[in-house]
Each structure stands twice: as C-alpha cells, then as structure tokens.
C-alpha cells in the first residue's frame, strides 16, 4: 500500500446489542437477532491528509438458495463524503440488519450467507478495493 491508497482490510459480521455495542465477530445468529456488517479499512498518509471521497457498497449473498436480493444491498458514505481525516485505520459498520429480513420462509433450519464489499475512493481515477466476509448463518430460534 502506498501513500495514495485506501485498502479494505477485512469484512465481517457481528451481533448487534445496541449503539454502544463492542461485541466481537460472530458467525451464527438466531432468526430474531440483529447483526451489523463491519468493514475495516486503512488509508495511506496522502489520502489520510487529503481525506478523499469514498463509498462502501455491501451486498449480502444467500449461499443456501444461490440468490442475491437487491434489498440486501447497503451503502456507507457516498463519493461526495470525505474520508475521516483524523483516522488512518477506520471501522465502518452498517445499520442493524434483522436476520428475519434475510430469512427464506421455505427454510426449515439454517441459511448461510456472505457479504461482498467494495470500497471506492476518489472520483477521477478511483481506487477500488474489495473483500468478502467469512460465511455466517441465520437459524430458526
């Protein structure tokens, strides 16, 4: 990574307990629980000092039923929003997502998912970084 880069370090999910939540990554959620998608990214010193525009797109993919529902697409930031200039390492997270919104009503047991995330920085010649999360599971409670 050079001074002008922004790189996505990892993507994972964790259970949502509230706005001050500090839960560690988790891979199994009950149908009635909520989770958040977490994206860790780092900025090079030039990008950090300039604070360039960025956008993170996150899509939840259902591996059990081989589907990607457009309702499961989440965005953090826009290309008009600048990188937080005070932080070289940054954790972004989605709003809480209820497992029941992902749940396929035809399922009797557990469904497996993964998150695909794309980080875009800059507008003229954008720098793009992408990653996918470990698989996670929503199960009937």
Secondary structure, 3 states (H helix, E strand, C coil): CCCCCEEEEEEEEEECCCCCCCCCCCCEEECCCEEEEEEEEEECHHHHHHCCEEEEEEEEEECCCCECCHHHEEEECCCCCECCCCCCEEEEECCCEEHHHHCCCCCCCEEEEEEEEEEEECCCCCEEEEEECCCEEEECC
